[in-house]
Amino acid sequence: MCQRGEEFWVAGGKTDARFGAIEVSCFTSAPRRTEAFVAITAQRNQNPSFVAIVDDDDLMRDALRGMLKEGGFMARTFTSAEEFLNAADRAQTACLIADVRMPGISGLDLQTRLTAERIRIPIIFITAHGNPGMRMQALRAGAVEFLAKPFDEEMLLESVRAALER
């Protein structure tokens, strides 16, 4: 196993810009041992990823941000889908929590736009006005979850964890 300060050769690697991580495969030169393979993940400090919350309700946005912060997630809030779409750091979004019914662009329309632009962000929908058809539309289009308000806090946190593992 590559230890801190130990000499190693990079054998291959990949990046995942969505999570800001760099994964490097390396081999050690330990005597009398075959190569030890290890994956090292280095988190870049610049441009950290976040969970985006898009909801037109001030109280809901603040409650969700607090809930995610307590759950160990960095979150940014947006008052509308338009604000999210125009955000300079939108590419750092690791997961998106969106209300379905909002003025202007709805949550489902936001999902359609992101898909059309080939932007793959795991989406969790929250709504007080959902129906089975709306739920099926969102899930078929790739949503991670479709939660009815009021929802269980732990259910939302589990959905965020599942979205981040995608």
C-alpha positions in Angstrom: 0.0 0.0 0.0 1.3 3.5 -0.8 2.1 5.3 2.4 2.6 9.0 2.8 6.0 10.0 1.7 6.7 6.6 0.0 7.9 6.6 -3.6 5.3 5.4 -6.1 4.7 5.3 -9.8 1.5 6.5 -11.3 -0.1 3.7 -13.4 -3.3 5.4 -14.4 -5.9 7.8 -13.2 -9.2 9.5 -13.8 -10.9 12.7 -12.6 -14.5 13.3 -11.6 -15.2 17.0 -12.0 -18.7 16.7 -10.5 -17.2 15.7 -7.1 -13.9 17.6 -7.5 -12.0 14.4 -6.9 -8.9 13.0 -8.5 -8.3 9.2 -8.4 -4.8 7.9 -9.0 -3.8 4.3 -9.3 -0.2 3.6 -8.1 2.2 0.8 -7.5 4.9 0.7 -4.8 8.4 -0.6 -5.2 8.4 -2.6 -2.0 11.2 -5.3 -2.0 10.1 -9.0 -2.1 6.5 -8.1 -2.7 4.5 -7.9 -5.8 3.1 -4.6 -6.7 0.5 -3.3 -4.2 -2.4 -1.5 -5.9 -4.1 1.4 -4.2 -6.5 4.1 -5.2 -5.7 7.5 -3.7 -8.4 10.1 -3.7 -7.3 13.7 -3.4 -9.9 16.3 -2.7 -9.2 19.7 -4.4 -9.9 22.7 -2.2 -10.9 25.0 -5.1 -14.3 24.7 -6.6 -15.8 22.2 -4.0 -19.0 20.5 -5.0 -22.3 21.2 -3.3 -25.9 20.1 -3.1 -28.1 22.7 -4.9 -31.5 23.5 -3.5 -34.0 25.1 -5.9 -37.2 26.2 -4.3 -39.2 29.4 -4.4 -40.2 29.1 -0.7 -37.7 30.9 1.6 -38.6 28.9 4.7 -38.2 25.6 2.8 -34.8 26.6 1.3 -33.5 27.6 4.7 -34.8 24.5 6.4 -33.3 22.2 3.7 -29.9 24.1 3.9 -29.8 23.6 7.7 -30.8 19.9 7.4 -28.1 19.3 4.8 -25.5 21.2 6.8 -26.3 19.1 9.9 -26.0 16.0 7.7 -22.5 17.0 6.7 -23.2 18.4 3.2 -22.3 21.7 1.7 -25.4 23.3 0.2 -26.3 26.4 -2.0 -29.8 27.7 -2.4 -31.5 29.2 -5.5 -34.8 31.0 -5.5 -35.7 29.7 -9.0 -34.7 27.3 -11.8 -33.6 30.4 -13.8 -31.2 31.5 -11.0 -29.7 28.0 -10.9 -29.3 27.8 -14.7 -27.5 31.1 -14.7 -25.2 30.3 -11.8 -21.5 30.5 -12.6 -20.7 27.6 -10.4 -23.5 25.3 -11.6 -20.9 22.8 -12.8 -20.0 22.1 -9.2 -23.4 20.7 -8.4 -23.1 17.2 -7.1 -26.8 16.8 -6.5 -29.9 18.9 -7.1 -33.0 19.1 -4.8 -35.8 20.9 -6.7 -39.4 21.8 -5.9 -41.7 20.6 -8.7 -44.1 23.6 -8.7 -42.3 27.0 -9.0 -43.1 30.2 -10.9 -41.3 30.3 -14.3 -39.5 27.1 -15.0 -40.9 24.2 -13.0 -38.7 21.5 -11.5 -39.7 19.0 -14.2 -38.9 21.6 -16.9 -35.5 22.1 -15.2 -34.9 18.4 -15.4 -35.8 18.4 -19.1 -33.5 21.4 -19.9 -30.6 19.8 -18.1 -31.1 16.5 -19.9 -31.3 18.4 -23.3 -28.0 20.1 -22.5 -26.6 16.6 -21.5 -25.9 17.8 -18.0 -26.1 14.8 -15.7 -26.9 15.9 -12.2 -28.7 13.5 -9.8 -32.1 15.1 -9.0 -34.3 14.7 -6.0 -37.8 16.3 -6.4 -39.8 17.6 -3.5 -43.4 18.7 -3.8 -46.7 19.4 -2.0 -48.6 19.1 -5.3 -47.5 15.8 -6.8 -49.4 13.0 -8.4 -48.5 9.5 -9.5 -48.2 10.6 -13.2 -45.8 13.4 -12.3 -43.8 11.1 -10.1 -43.5 8.5 -12.8 -42.4 11.2 -15.3 -39.6 12.4 -13.0 -38.4 8.9 -12.2 -38.4 7.7 -15.8 -36.4 10.8 -16.8 -33.7 9.8 -14.2 -34.7 11.4 -10.9 -33.2 9.7 -7.8 -36.3 10.3 -5.7 -39.7 12.1 -5.7 -40.7 13.1 -2.1 -44.0 14.5 -1.0 -44.0 17.3 1.5 -43.9 16.9 4.4 -41.2 14.3 4.1 -39.0 12.5 6.6 -35.6 14.3 7.2 -33.7 11.0 7.2 -35.4 9.9 4.0 -34.1 13.1 2.3 -30.6 12.6 3.6 -30.6 9.0 2.5 -31.7 10.1 -1.0 -28.9 12.7 -1.1 -26.4 9.9 -0.1 -27.8 7.6 -2.8 -27.6 10.4 -5.4 -23.9 11.1 -4.6 -23.0 7.5 -5.0 -24.4 7.5 -8.6 
